[in-house]
Amino acid sequence: MKLLRHAKKIAIALLCLPAAWMLLGIANRSRGDVQPTPLPVVLQSIQALGELHTTRYAYNNVFEYTSSRQPEEWVERMGMGGVVRGATRNRALVSAHGTVEAGVDLSRATVRYDLDAQGRTLVVSLPAPTVYAPHVEAKVHQASRGMFWRDDNLALKAQGDAGRRFVLAGREQGILDSAREGARTQVAALLKDLVDVPVRVEFGS
């Protein structure tokens, strides 16, 4: 008999569970609780993109590159530094082409909700855009060695100089501004289907 009574109690409890869950759900809805879009999911979706290269500038350039030995300090004090540089100067005509890219490191992104009179806004904070190392191919033409020194690394140095020229040109022509706007557009487009609130993209210094 005791076993039968225990079995009846268990059966009654199981029958009451669905009703209890239903009442609990009604109570929660009556309080007007709103479940926000989970921020970790949004953040992981952004950070999964890693480094977002948004802008690429292409360049071609022909220039003269020179290198020479740096004279010792005592030679400079004697006023002979110019003589040393002239006697060891190597010259070359260089043609170079390559690209410079800029973008944003999305692994450092953060997200939050802002609340104002218009409602909630998802705010995405991104680090300032950066210019990445350029991709350069350079060719040395008409190379001439110095009277007392030959620079065996002339071609490599000329390629590095071409890369610096391209990066400087990109910065002067607004590559960072282009990268910033590209990141803003692409991140907003990514989140369009993930959240049902307005999105604002900010950048750090």
Backbone as JSON Lines, residues from 0, in Angstrom:
{"i":0,"aa":"M","n":[0.83,-1.2,0.0],"ca":[0.0,0.0,0.0],"c":[0.88,1.27,0.0]}
{"i":1,"aa":"K","n":[1.95,1.27,0.82],"ca":[2.81,2.45,0.86],"c":[3.42,2.72,-0.51]}
{"i":2,"aa":"L","n":[3.82,1.66,-1.2],"ca":[4.4,1.82,-2.52],"c":[3.39,2.42,-3.48]}
{"i":3,"aa":"L","n":[2.15,2.01,-3.37],"ca":[1.09,2.53,-4.25],"c":[0.86,4.01,-4.0]}
{"i":4,"aa":"R","n":[0.87,4.4,-2.66],"ca":[0.65,5.82,-2.34],"c":[1.8,6.68,-2.88]}
{"i":5,"aa":"H","n":[3.05,6.19,-2.77],"ca":[4.19,6.94,-3.31],"c":[4.09,7.1,-4.82]}
{"i":6,"aa":"A","n":[3.64,6.05,-5.48],"ca":[3.5,6.11,-6.93],"c":[2.46,7.14,-7.33]}
{"i":7,"aa":"K","n":[1.36,7.24,-6.58],"ca":[0.31,8.22,-6.89],"c":[0.84,9.64,-6.71]}
{"i":8,"aa":"K","n":[1.63,9.86,-5.64],"ca":[2.19,11.2,-5.39],"c":[3.12,11.62,-6.52]}
{"i":9,"aa":"I","n":[3.96,10.7,-6.99],"ca":[4.88,11.01,-8.09],"c":[4.14,11.34,-9.36]}
{"i":10,"aa":"A","n":[3.07,10.58,-9.65],"ca":[2.28,10.81,-10.85],"c":[1.61,12.17,-10.81]}
{"i":11,"aa":"I","n":[1.08,12.56,-9.63],"ca":[0.42,13.87,-9.49],"c":[1.43,14.99,-9.69]}
{"i":12,"aa":"A","n":[2.67,14.84,-9.16],"ca":[3.71,15.86,-9.29],"c":[4.1,16.05,-10.75]}
{"i":13,"aa":"L","n":[4.22,14.93,-11.48],"ca":[4.58,15.03,-12.89],"c":[3.49,15.72,-13.7]}
{"i":14,"aa":"L","n":[2.22,15.46,-13.34],"ca":[1.11,16.1,-14.04],"c":[1.06,17.6,-13.77]}
{"i":15,"aa":"C","n":[1.55,18.01,-12.61],"ca":[1.48,19.42,-12.23],"c":[2.64,20.25,-12.81]}
{"i":16,"aa":"L","n":[3.75,19.58,-13.24],"ca":[4.9,20.33,-13.74],"c":[4.59,21.21,-14.94]}
{"i":17,"aa":"P","n":[3.9,20.72,-16.0],"ca":[3.61,21.61,-17.14],"c":[2.81,22.83,-16.73]}
{"i":18,"aa":"A","n":[1.86,22.64,-15.84],"ca":[1.05,23.78,-15.4],"c":[1.9,24.8,-14.65]}
{"i":19,"aa":"A","n":[2.83,24.28,-13.84],"ca":[3.69,25.19,-13.09],"c":[4.57,26.01,-14.03]}
{"i":20,"aa":"W","n":[5.13,25.36,-15.05],"ca":[5.97,26.09,-16.01],"c":[5.16,27.12,-16.76]}
{"i":21,"aa":"M","n":[3.89,26.78,-17.1],"ca":[3.03,27.72,-17.81],"c":[2.75,28.94,-16.95]}
{"i":22,"aa":"L","n":[2.42,28.72,-15.67],"ca":[2.14,29.84,-14.77],"c":[3.37,30.71,-14.58]}
{"i":23,"aa":"L","n":[4.54,30.08,-14.5],"ca":[5.77,30.83,-14.33],"c":[6.04,31.7,-15.55]}
{"i":24,"aa":"G","n":[5.78,31.16,-16.75],"ca":[5.98,31.94,-17.96],"c":[5.03,33.12,-18.04]}
{"i":25,"aa":"I","n":[3.77,32.91,-17.64],"ca":[2.8,34.0,-17.64],"c":[3.23,35.08,-16.67]}
{"i":26,"aa":"A","n":[3.73,34.67,-15.49],"ca":[4.17,35.64,-14.49],"c":[5.33,36.46,-15.02]}
{"i":27,"aa":"N","n":[6.26,35.81,-15.71],"ca":[7.41,36.54,-16.25],"c":[6.97,37.53,-17.31]}
{"i":28,"aa":"R","n":[6.05,37.1,-18.21],"ca":[5.59,38.01,-19.25],"c":[4.82,39.16,-18.67]}
{"i":29,"aa":"S","n":[4.1,38.92,-17.58],"ca":[3.31,39.99,-16.96],"c":[4.2,41.07,-16.37]}
{"i":30,"aa":"R","n":[5.46,40.73,-16.03],"ca":[6.37,41.74,-15.51],"c":[7.02,42.55,-16.63]}
{"i":31,"aa":"G","n":[6.76,42.15,-17.9],"ca":[7.31,42.9,-19.02],"c":[8.78,42.69,-19.23]}
{"i":32,"aa":"D","n":[9.35,41.54,-18.8],"ca":[10.76,41.27,-18.98],"c":[11.09,41.17,-20.48]}
{"i":33,"aa":"V","n":[12.18,41.82,-20.92],"ca":[12.63,41.75,-22.3],"c":[14.03,41.17,-22.32]}
{"i":34,"aa":"Q","n":[14.22,40.12,-23.06],"ca":[15.53,39.5,-23.15],"c":[16.35,40.19,-24.23]}
{"i":35,"aa":"P","n":[17.46,40.86,-23.87],"ca":[18.26,41.53,-24.88],"c":[19.06,40.54,-25.71]}
{"i":36,"aa":"T","n":[19.48,40.99,-26.88],"ca":[20.36,40.17,-27.69],"c":[21.65,39.91,-26.92]}
{"i":37,"aa":"P","n":[22.04,38.66,-26.75],"ca":[23.22,38.37,-25.93],"c":[24.48,39.0,-26.52]}
{"i":38,"aa":"L","n":[25.15,39.84,-25.73],"ca":[26.34,40.55,-26.19],"c":[27.5,39.61,-26.52]}
{"i":39,"aa":"P","n":[27.72,38.53,-25.76],"ca":[28.84,37.65,-26.13],"c":[28.72,37.09,-27.55]}
{"i":40,"aa":"V","n":[27.5,36.78,-27.98],"ca":[27.32,36.24,-29.33],"c":[27.7,37.29,-30.37]}
{"i":41,"aa":"V","n":[27.24,38.53,-30.16],"ca":[27.56,39.61,-31.08],"c":[29.06,39.87,-31.11]}
{"i":42,"aa":"L","n":[29.68,39.91,-29.94],"ca":[31.11,40.19,-29.85],"c":[31.92,39.11,-30.55]}
{"i":43,"aa":"Q","n":[31.56,37.85,-30.33],"ca":[32.29,36.76,-30.96],"c":[32.15,36.79,-32.47]}
{"i":44,"aa":"S","n":[30.98,37.22,-32.95],"ca":[30.76,37.31,-34.39],"c":[31.67,38.36,-35.01]}
{"i":45,"aa":"I","n":[31.91,39.46,-34.28],"ca":[32.78,40.51,-34.77],"c":[34.24,40.07,-34.7]}
{"i":46,"aa":"Q","n":[34.64,39.56,-33.54],"ca":[36.04,39.21,-33.33],"c":[36.5,38.05,-34.21]}
{"i":47,"aa":"A","n":[35.56,37.23,-34.66],"ca":[35.92,36.1,-35.51],"c":[36.52,36.55,-36.83]}
{"i":48,"aa":"L","n":[36.27,37.8,-37.23],"ca":[36.81,38.3,-38.48],"c":[38.3,38.63,-38.38]}
{"i":49,"aa":"G","n":[38.81,38.79,-37.15],"ca":[40.24,39.08,-36.96],"c":[40.61,40.44,-37.52]}
{"i":50,"aa":"E","n":[41.71,40.5,-38.25],"ca":[42.14,41.75,-38.86],"c":[41.33,42.01,-40.13]}
{"i":51,"aa":"L","n":[40.62,43.11,-40.12],"ca":[39.76,43.46,-41.23],"c":[40.47,44.5,-42.1]}
{"i":52,"aa":"H","n":[41.01,44.06,-43.24],"ca":[41.66,44.97,-44.17],"c":[40.56,45.58,-45.06]}
{"i":53,"aa":"T","n":[40.35,46.87,-44.94],"ca":[39.24,47.49,-45.64],"c":[39.65,48.38,-46.81]}
{"i":54,"aa":"T","n":[40.93,48.75,-46.88],"ca":[41.37,49.7,-47.92],"c":[42.71,49.27,-48.47]}
{"i":55,"aa":"R","n":[42.86,49.4,-49.79],"ca":[44.13,49.08,-50.44],"c":[44.43,50.14,-51.48]}
{"i":56,"aa":"Y","n":[45.63,50.71,-51.41],"ca":[46.11,51.66,-52.4],"c":[47.25,51.02,-53.18]}
{"i":57,"aa":"A","n":[47.28,51.23,-54.48],"ca":[48.34,50.7,-55.34],"c":[49.22,51.84,-55.83]}
{"i":58,"aa":"Y","n":[50.53,51.58,-55.9],"ca":[51.48,52.62,-56.29],"c":[52.52,52.08,-57.26]}
{"i":59,"aa":"N","n":[53.0,52.98,-58.1],"ca":[54.16,52.74,-58.96],"c":[55.06,53.96,-58.83]}
{"i":60,"aa":"N","n":[56.38,53.72,-58.82],"ca":[57.28,54.84,-58.65],"c":[58.65,54.5,-59.24]}
{"i":61,"aa":"V","n":[59.29,55.52,-59.78],"ca":[60.67,55.41,-60.25],"c":[61.47,56.5,-59.55]}
{"i":62,"aa":"F","n":[62.57,56.12,-58.9],"ca":[63.34,57.11,-58.15],"c":[64.81,56.68,-58.09]}
{"i":63,"aa":"E","n":[65.66,57.63,-57.71],"ca":[67.07,57.32,-57.51],"c":[67.31,57.04,-56.03]}
{"i":64,"aa":"Y","n":[67.99,55.94,-55.78],"ca":[68.31,55.59,-54.4],"c":[69.83,55.62,-54.22]}
{"i":65,"aa":"T","n":[70.25,56.19,-53.1],"ca":[71.69,56.26,-52.8],"c":[71.95,55.72,-51.41]}
{"i":66,"aa":"S","n":[73.12,55.14,-51.23],"ca":[73.56,54.7,-49.91],"c":[75.05,54.97,-49.79]}
{"i":67,"aa":"S","n":[75.52,55.2,-48.58],"ca":[76.93,55.46,-48.35],"c":[77.3,55.05,-46.93]}
{"i":68,"aa":"R","n":[78.57,54.91,-46.67],"ca":[79.04,54.56,-45.34],"c":[78.94,55.77,-44.42]}
{"i":69,"aa":"Q","n":[78.53,55.51,-43.17],"ca":[78.47,56.57,-42.19],"c":[79.86,56.8,-41.59]}
{"i":70,"aa":"P","n":[80.41,57.98,-41.74],"ca":[81.77,58.21,-41.23],"c":[81.83,58.19,-39.71]}
{"i":71,"aa":"E","n":[82.99,57.9,-39.18],"ca":[83.19,57.91,-37.74],"c":[83.04,59.34,-37.21]}
{"i":72,"aa":"E","n":[82.75,59.4,-35.91],"ca":[82.51,60.71,-35.3],"c":[83.74,61.62,-35.41]}
{"i":73,"aa":"W","n":[84.93,61.06,-35.23],"ca":[86.13,61.89,-35.29],"c":[86.37,62.42,-36.7]}
{"i":74,"aa":"V","n":[85.94,61.64,-37.71],"ca":[86.07,62.11,-39.09],"c":[85.13,63.29,-39.33]}
{"i":75,"aa":"E","n":[83.93,63.21,-38.77],"ca":[82.99,64.32,-38.88],"c":[83.55,65.57,-38.22]}
{"i":76,"aa":"R","n":[84.19,65.39,-37.06],"ca":[84.74,66.56,-36.35],"c":[85.86,67.23,-37.16]}
{"i":77,"aa":"M","n":[86.55,66.45,-37.96],"ca":[87.61,67.0,-38.8],"c":[87.06,67.64,-40.08]}
{"i":78,"aa":"G","n":[85.76,67.53,-40.27],"ca":[85.17,68.11,-41.47],"c":[85.33,67.26,-42.7]}
{"i":79,"aa":"M","n":[85.62,65.97,-42.54],"ca":[85.85,65.08,-43.66],"c":[84.69,64.12,-43.91]}
{"i":80,"aa":"G","n":[83.58,64.32,-43.2],"ca":[82.45,63.4,-43.36],"c":[81.92,63.38,-44.78]}
{"i":81,"aa":"G","n":[81.84,64.55,-45.41],"ca":[81.34,64.6,-46.79],"c":[82.23,63.84,-47.75]}
{"i":82,"aa":"V","n":[83.54,63.86,-47.49],"ca":[84.48,63.15,-48.36],"c":[84.23,61.64,-48.27]}
{"i":83,"aa":"V","n":[84.04,61.14,-47.03],"ca":[83.79,59.71,-46.84],"c":[82.5,59.29,-47.52]}
{"i":84,"aa":"R","n":[81.46,60.08,-47.33],"ca":[80.17,59.72,-47.94],"c":[80.25,59.76,-49.46]}
{"i":85,"aa":"G","n":[80.98,60.75,-50.0],"ca":[81.11,60.82,-51.44],"c":[81.9,59.66,-52.01]}
{"i":86,"aa":"A","n":[82.95,59.23,-51.31],"ca":[83.8,58.16,-51.81],"c":[83.15,56.78,-51.68]}
{"i":87,"aa":"T","n":[82.15,56.67,-50.82],"ca":[81.5,55.36,-50.61],"c":[80.05,55.34,-51.12]}
{"i":88,"aa":"R","n":[79.66,56.39,-51.84],"ca":[78.25,56.49,-52.26],"c":[77.96,55.5,-53.4]}
{"i":89,"aa":"N","n":[76.88,54.73,-53.21],"ca":[76.35,53.83,-54.25],"c":[75.04,54.43,-54.75]}
{"i":90,"aa":"R","n":[74.83,54.39,-56.06],"ca":[73.62,54.94,-56.66],"c":[72.92,53.88,-57.51]}
{"i":91,"aa":"A","n":[71.58,54.02,-57.6],"ca":[70.82,53.12,-58.46],"c":[69.51,53.78,-58.84]}
{"i":92,"aa":"L","n":[69.09,53.52,-60.06],"ca":[67.75,53.92,-60.5],"c":[66.82,52.76,-60.16]}
{"i":93,"aa":"V","n":[65.75,53.05,-59.44],"ca":[64.86,52.0,-58.92],"c":[63.46,52.19,-59.48]}
{"i":94,"aa":"S","n":[62.87,51.11,-59.99],"ca":[61.45,51.1,-60.36],"c":[60.73,50.17,-59.4]}
{"i":95,"aa":"A","n":[59.65,50.64,-58.83],"ca":[58.94,49.85,-57.8],"c":[57.44,49.95,-58.0]}
{"i":96,"aa":"H","n":[56.77,48.88,-57.67],"ca":[55.3,48.89,-57.63],"c":[54.86,48.04,-56.44]}
{"i":97,"aa":"G","n":[53.71,48.36,-55.9],"ca":[53.22,47.61,-54.74],"c":[51.92,48.17,-54.22]}
{"i":98,"aa":"T","n":[51.51,47.64,-53.09],"ca":[50.25,48.05,-52.47],"c":[50.44,48.34,-50.99]}
{"i":99,"aa":"V","n":[49.6,49.22,-50.49],"ca":[49.55,49.54,-49.07],"c":[48.12,49.3,-48.61]}
{"i":100,"aa":"E","n":[47.96,48.56,-47.52],"ca":[46.63,48.25,-46.99],"c":[46.47,48.82,-45.58]}
{"i":101,"aa":"A","n":[45.24,49.14,-45.25],"ca":[44.92,49.62,-43.9],"c":[43.63,48.95,-43.45]}
{"i":102,"aa":"G","n":[43.49,48.81,-42.14],"ca":[42.31,48.15,-41.6],"c":[42.25,48.25,-40.1]}
{"i":103,"aa":"V","n":[41.44,47.37,-39.5],"ca":[41.15,47.42,-38.07],"c":[41.3,46.02,-37.48]}
{"i":104,"aa":"D","n":[41.87,45.96,-36.28],"ca":[42.01,44.7,-35.55],"c":[40.72,44.45,-34.76]}
{"i":105,"aa":"L","n":[39.83,43.62,-35.31],"ca":[38.54,43.39,-34.68],"c":[38.63,42.53,-33.42]}
{"i":106,"aa":"S","n":[39.77,41.87,-33.2],"ca":[39.91,41.09,-31.97],"c":[39.92,41.98,-30.74]}
{"i":107,"aa":"R","n":[40.13,43.28,-30.92],"ca":[40.13,44.23,-29.8],"c":[38.81,44.99,-29.68]}
{"i":108,"aa":"A","n":[37.8,44.55,-30.4],"ca":[36.5,45.23,-30.36],"c":[35.78,44.97,-29.04]}
{"i":109,"aa":"T","n":[34.94,45.92,-28.63],"ca":[34.05,45.75,-27.48],"c":[32.66,46.19,-27.89]}
{"i":110,"aa":"V","n":[31.65,45.67,-27.19],"ca":[30.26,46.04,-27.49],"c":[29.52,46.34,-26.2]}
{"i":111,"aa":"R","n":[28.51,47.18,-26.31],"ca":[27.67,47.51,-25.16],"c":[26.34,48.04,-25.68]}
{"i":112,"aa":"Y","n":[25.36,48.16,-24.78],"ca":[24.09,48.79,-25.11],"c":[24.05,50.17,-24.48]}
{"i":113,"aa":"D","n":[23.6,51.16,-25.25],"ca":[23.3,52.49,-24.73],"c":[21.8,52.68,-24.76]}
{"i":114,"aa":"L","n":[21.27,53.3,-23.72],"ca":[19.83,53.53,-23.63],"c":[19.57,55.03,-23.58]}
{"i":115,"aa":"D","n":[18.7,55.52,-24.5],"ca":[18.31,56.92,-24.49],"c":[16.8,57.02,-24.73]}
{"i":116,"aa":"A","n":[16.33,58.22,-25.01],"ca":[14.88,58.42,-25.17],"c":[14.32,57.64,-26.35]}
{"i":117,"aa":"Q","n":[15.16,57.39,-27.35],"ca":[14.7,56.64,-28.53],"c":[14.76,55.13,-28.34]}
{"i":118,"aa":"G","n":[15.37,54.66,-27.27],"ca":[15.47,53.23,-27.03],"c":[16.9,52.77,-26.94]}
{"i":119,"aa":"R","n":[17.11,51.49,-27.15],"ca":[18.45,50.91,-27.03],"c":[19.21,51.04,-28.34]}
{"i":120,"aa":"T","n":[20.54,51.25,-28.22],"ca":[21.44,51.27,-29.36],"c":[22.63,50.38,-29.05]}
{"i":121,"aa":"L","n":[22.98,49.51,-29.99],"ca":[24.16,48.67,-29.83],"c":[25.39,49.48,-30.27]}
{"i":122,"aa":"V","n":[26.33,49.68,-29.36],"ca":[27.51,50.47,-29.64],"c":[28.71,49.52,-29.77]}
{"i":123,"aa":"V","n":[29.37,49.59,-30.9],"ca":[30.56,48.78,-31.15],"c":[31.77,49.72,-31.12]}
{"i":124,"aa":"S","n":[32.71,49.45,-30.23],"ca":[33.93,50.25,-30.11],"c":[35.08,49.49,-30.76]}
{"i":125,"aa":"L","n":[35.7,50.12,-31.77],"ca":[36.81,49.51,-32.49],"c":[38.1,50.29,-32.24]}
{"i":126,"aa":"P","n":[39.24,49.62,-32.3],"ca":[40.5,50.36,-32.17],"c":[40.73,51.23,-33.4]}
{"i":127,"aa":"A","n":[41.58,52.21,-33.28],"ca":[41.9,53.07,-34.42],"c":[42.49,52.23,-35.55]}
{"i":128,"aa":"P","n":[42.18,52.58,-36.79],"ca":[42.74,51.82,-37.92],"c":[44.25,51.97,-37.99]}
{"i":129,"aa":"T","n":[44.87,51.02,-38.64],"ca":[46.33,51.02,-38.76],"c":[46.73,50.71,-40.19]}
{"i":130,"aa":"V","n":[47.93,51.15,-40.57],"ca":[48.48,50.84,-41.89],"c":[49.38,49.62,-41.74]}
{"i":131,"aa":"Y","n":[49.14,48.61,-42.56],"ca":[49.93,47.38,-42.48],"c":[51.19,47.48,-43.34]}
{"i":132,"aa":"A","n":[52.09,46.54,-43.14],"ca":[53.34,46.53,-43.9],"c":[53.03,46.43,-45.39]}
{"i":133,"aa":"P","n":[53.67,47.25,-46.2],"ca":[53.37,47.26,-47.63],"c":[53.91,46.02,-48.34]}
{"i":134,"aa":"H","n":[53.31,45.71,-49.47],"ca":[53.81,44.65,-50.35],"c":[54.47,45.34,-51.55]}
{"i":135,"aa":"V","n":[55.78,45.16,-51.69],"ca":[56.54,45.93,-52.67],"c":[57.43,45.0,-53.49]}
{"i":136,"aa":"E","n":[57.48,45.27,-54.78],"ca":[58.47,44.64,-55.65],"c":[59.27,45.76,-56.3]}
{"i":137,"aa":"A","n":[60.58,45.68,-56.16],"ca":[61.46,46.73,-56.68],"c":[62.53,46.12,-57.57]}
{"i":138,"aa":"K","n":[62.94,46.87,-58.59],"ca":[63.98,46.44,-59.5],"c":[65.01,47.54,-59.62]}
{"i":139,"aa":"V","n":[66.28,47.17,-59.51],"ca":[67.37,48.13,-59.56],"c":[67.91,48.21,-60.98]}
{"i":140,"aa":"H","n":[68.06,49.45,-61.46],"ca":[68.62,49.7,-62.79],"c":[69.83,50.63,-62.65]}
{"i":141,"aa":"Q","n":[70.79,50.46,-63.53],"ca":[71.93,51.38,-63.64],"c":[72.61,51.61,-62.29]}
{"i":142,"aa":"A","n":[72.91,50.54,-61.59],"ca":[73.57,50.66,-60.29],"c":[75.05,51.0,-60.49]}
{"i":143,"aa":"S","n":[75.57,51.88,-59.66],"ca":[76.99,52.24,-59.68],"c":[77.52,52.2,-58.26]}
{"i":144,"aa":"R","n":[78.67,51.63,-58.07],"ca":[79.26,51.49,-56.74],"c":[80.12,52.69,-56.41]}
{"i":145,"aa":"G","n":[80.38,52.83,-55.11],"ca":[81.26,53.9,-54.67],"c":[82.71,53.59,-54.97]}
{"i":146,"aa":"M","n":[83.56,54.6,-54.88],"ca":[84.97,54.42,-55.19],"c":[85.64,53.44,-54.24]}
{"i":147,"aa":"F","n":[85.26,53.47,-52.95],"ca":[85.92,52.63,-51.95],"c":[84.97,51.66,-51.24]}
{"i":148,"aa":"W","n":[83.74,51.56,-51.7],"ca":[82.8,50.66,-51.01],"c":[81.66,50.26,-51.95]}
{"i":149,"aa":"R","n":[81.35,49.0,-51.91],"ca":[80.21,48.49,-52.69],"c":[79.14,48.0,-51.74]}
{"i":150,"aa":"D","n":[77.93,48.52,-51.89],"ca":[76.81,48.12,-51.03],"c":[76.13,46.89,-51.63]}
{"i":151,"aa":"D","n":[76.41,45.71,-51.05],"ca":[75.83,44.47,-51.57],"c":[74.35,44.34,-51.26]}
{"i":152,"aa":"N","n":[73.84,45.16,-50.35],"ca":[72.42,45.12,-49.99],"c":[71.64,46.27,-50.62]}
{"i":153,"aa":"L","n":[72.16,46.82,-51.7],"ca":[71.54,47.99,-52.31],"c":[70.11,47.71,-52.75]}
{"i":154,"aa":"A","n":[69.86,46.58,-53.39],"ca":[68.53,46.26,-53.89],"c":[67.53,46.12,-52.74]}
{"i":155,"aa":"L","n":[67.94,45.44,-51.67],"ca":[67.05,45.24,-50.52],"c":[66.74,46.58,-49.84]}
{"i":156,"aa":"K","n":[67.76,47.42,-49.7],"ca":[67.54,48.73,-49.1],"c":[66.62,49.58,-49.97]}
{"i":157,"aa":"A","n":[66.8,49.5,-51.28],"ca":[65.95,50.27,-52.19],"c":[64.49,49.82,-52.1]}
{"i":158,"aa":"Q","n":[64.29,48.52,-51.93],"ca":[62.92,48.01,-51.78],"c":[62.29,48.54,-50.5]}
{"i":159,"aa":"G","n":[63.06,48.54,-49.4],"ca":[62.55,49.08,-48.15],"c":[62.23,50.55,-48.26]}
{"i":160,"aa":"D","n":[63.07,51.3,-48.98],"ca":[62.82,52.73,-49.17],"c":[61.55,52.95,-49.97]}
{"i":161,"aa":"A","n":[61.32,52.11,-50.98],"ca":[60.1,52.22,-51.78],"c":[58.87,51.96,-50.9]}
{"i":162,"aa":"G","n":[58.95,50.97,-50.01],"ca":[57.84,50.71,-49.1],"c":[57.53,51.89,-48.22]}
{"i":163,"aa":"R","n":[58.57,52.53,-47.68],"ca":[58.35,53.72,-46.85],"c":[57.72,54.86,-47.65]}
{"i":164,"aa":"R","n":[58.14,55.0,-48.88],"ca":[57.53,56.03,-49.74],"c":[56.05,55.75,-49.96]}
{"i":165,"aa":"F","n":[55.7,54.48,-50.18],"ca":[54.3,54.13,-50.44],"c":[53.44,54.35,-49.2]}
{"i":166,"aa":"V","n":[53.95,53.96,-48.03],"ca":[53.2,54.15,-46.79],"c":[52.97,55.64,-46.53]}
{"i":167,"aa":"L","n":[54.01,56.44,-46.73],"ca":[53.88,57.89,-46.52],"c":[52.86,58.47,-47.48]}
{"i":168,"aa":"A","n":[52.9,58.04,-48.73],"ca":[51.92,58.53,-49.7],"c":[50.5,58.13,-49.31]}
{"i":169,"aa":"G","n":[50.34,56.89,-48.82],"ca":[49.02,56.44,-48.4],"c":[48.47,57.26,-47.25]}
{"i":170,"aa":"R","n":[49.32,57.54,-46.28],"ca":[48.88,58.36,-45.14],"c":[48.49,59.76,-45.59]}
{"i":171,"aa":"E","n":[49.3,60.34,-46.47],"ca":[49.0,61.69,-46.94],"c":[47.71,61.74,-47.76]}
{"i":172,"aa":"Q","n":[47.38,60.64,-48.42],"ca":[46.19,60.6,-49.27],"c":[44.95,60.07,-48.55]}
{"i":173,"aa":"G","n":[45.05,59.9,-47.21],"ca":[43.87,59.57,-46.42],"c":[43.51,58.12,-46.33]}
{"i":174,"aa":"I","n":[44.5,57.22,-46.37],"ca":[44.18,55.8,-46.32],"c":[43.55,55.41,-44.98]}
{"i":175,"aa":"L","n":[43.93,56.08,-43.88],"ca":[43.37,55.76,-42.57],"c":[41.89,56.17,-42.5]}
{"i":176,"aa":"D","n":[41.54,57.3,-43.09],"ca":[40.14,57.71,-43.11],"c":[39.3,56.73,-43.94]}
{"i":177,"aa":"S","n":[39.86,56.28,-45.05],"ca":[39.14,55.3,-45.88],"c":[38.96,53.99,-45.13]}
{"i":178,"aa":"A","n":[39.99,53.57,-44.39],"ca":[39.89,52.32,-43.63],"c":[38.84,52.45,-42.53]}
{"i":179,"aa":"R","n":[38.76,53.61,-41.91],"ca":[37.78,53.83,-40.83],"c":[36.35,53.72,-41.37]}
{"i":180,"aa":"E","n":[36.1,54.36,-42.49],"ca":[34.75,54.32,-43.05],"c":[34.41,52.93,-43.57]}
{"i":181,"aa":"G","n":[35.41,52.24,-44.13],"ca":[35.17,50.88,-44.6],"c":[34.83,49.94,-43.47]}
{"i":182,"aa":"A","n":[35.54,50.06,-42.34],"ca":[35.25,49.22,-41.17],"c":[33.86,49.54,-40.62]}
{"i":183,"aa":"R","n":[33.51,50.81,-40.56],"ca":[32.19,51.2,-40.06],"c":[31.08,50.56,-40.9]}
{"i":184,"aa":"T","n":[31.24,50.62,-42.21],"ca":[30.22,50.07,-43.1],"c":[30.12,48.56,-42.99]}
{"i":185,"aa":"Q","n":[31.27,47.88,-42.96],"ca":[31.26,46.42,-42.96],"c":[30.77,45.85,-41.63]}
{"i":186,"aa":"V","n":[31.14,46.46,-40.52],"ca":[30.69,45.96,-39.23],"c":[29.19,46.18,-39.08]}
{"i":187,"aa":"A","n":[28.69,47.33,-39.5],"ca":[27.25,47.59,-39.42],"c":[26.48,46.6,-40.29]}
{"i":188,"aa":"A","n":[27.01,46.28,-41.46],"ca":[26.35,45.31,-42.34],"c":[26.35,43.91,-41.72]}
{"i":189,"aa":"L","n":[27.44,43.56,-41.03],"ca":[27.53,42.26,-40.38],"c":[26.46,42.11,-39.3]}
{"i":190,"aa":"L","n":[26.23,43.18,-38.54],"ca":[25.32,43.1,-37.4],"c":[23.86,43.32,-37.79]}
{"i":191,"aa":"K","n":[23.62,43.69,-39.02],"ca":[22.26,44.0,-39.46],"c":[21.31,42.84,-39.22]}
{"i":192,"aa":"D","n":[21.76,41.63,-39.49],"ca":[20.9,40.46,-39.35],"c":[21.02,39.79,-37.98]}
{"i":193,"aa":"L","n":[21.89,40.31,-37.11],"ca":[22.07,39.7,-35.79],"c":[21.3,40.41,-34.69]}
{"i":194,"aa":"V","n":[21.04,41.7,-34.87],"ca":[20.36,42.48,-33.83],"c":[19.18,43.22,-34.44]}
{"i":195,"aa":"D","n":[18.23,43.57,-33.6],"ca":[17.04,44.29,-34.07],"c":[16.99,45.69,-33.49]}
{"i":196,"aa":"V","n":[18.17,46.26,-33.2],"ca":[18.26,47.62,-32.68],"c":[19.26,48.39,-33.54]}
{"i":197,"aa":"P","n":[19.24,49.72,-33.49],"ca":[20.23,50.5,-34.25],"c":[21.65,50.2,-33.78]}
{"i":198,"aa":"V","n":[22.6,50.34,-34.7],"ca":[24.01,50.06,-34.43],"c":[24.82,51.34,-34.64]}
{"i":199,"aa":"R","n":[25.7,51.64,-33.67],"ca":[26.63,52.76,-33.82],"c":[28.06,52.25,-33.65]}
{"i":200,"aa":"V","n":[28.93,52.6,-34.58],"ca":[30.32,52.16,-34.55],"c":[31.2,53.34,-34.15]}
{"i":201,"aa":"E","n":[32.01,53.13,-33.1],"ca":[32.93,54.15,-32.62],"c":[34.37,53.66,-32.78]}
{"i":202,"aa":"F","n":[35.31,54.61,-32.74],"ca":[36.72,54.27,-32.87],"c":[37.51,54.88,-31.74]}
{"i":203,"aa":"G","n":[38.51,54.14,-31.27],"ca":[39.4,54.66,-30.24],"c":[40.42,55.61,-30.85]}
{"i":204,"aa":"S","n":[41.23,56.19,-29.99],"ca":[42.25,57.14,-30.45],"c":[43.44,56.39,-31.01]}
